[in-house]
Each structure stands twice: as C-alpha cells, then as structure tokens.
Amino acid sequence: MSNATTVHEPPYYAVIFTSKMGTGEDEGYGTMAEQMVALASNQKGFLGIDNVQDGKLGIMVSYWDSIEAIQQWREHTAHKVAKQKGKNEWYKGYSLKICKVEKNYSFEKE
C-alpha cells in the first residue's frame, strides 16, 4: 500500500520506520495505524507517506519538510501514546532512521 502520490522537490526529510510485529495479538494495530496516518497528515510540514506491510514485517516512510516538523510529530501526545502501545503490545522490534533527501526521481509506465 502506498499513500504518497507525488514526488516532492528536494530537499526534504524521510523518516524510515521498519517494524517486526510480535507473536501475540495485533488487535487494534490497524486502527491505530490508520489514526496516526490521518493525524500526521494534518501536521504542519507533513508531505506524504509510503507504507508496506507484509505479514509480520512493515516499512513506513513518512516525508516532512523539516527536522522541526518531525520533532513536533515526535512530541505529539497521541503519537506518544501510540508509540508506547506499540512497544508494550505489538512490536517485537523496530528501527527508525531520519534521512535528508537531496535528490529524487521516479518512473511510471503508462
């Protein structure tokens, strides 16, 4: 599943979140993930998101116009609650990387 529909003009930032789901119940995870995407979409500086979930593995890349926008999202109260719930209930592990995009290009076959 990909939600990003445009290529943004660099420079901008990408937050790469990779996750491994635990072996327990994932109840409520999908709903929480949808709520976080909707909430992030309304944050100042948010540019878009790409998301792929394959069973227990996931990759989500969100795009932001500045480090400050990423920091504001990191400190958002609802996002903090979701992160803690992920650590406590859903994730076996995850990693997060913040990258500055200085160049991009795309291809789409007609």
Buried (B, 14 or more C-beta within 10 A) or exposed (E): EEEBEEEBEEEBBBBBBBBBBBEEEEEEBEEBBEEBBEBBEEBEBBBBBBBEBEEEEBEBBBBBBEEEBBEBBEEBEEBEEBBEBBEEBBBEEBEEEBEEBEEEEEEEEE
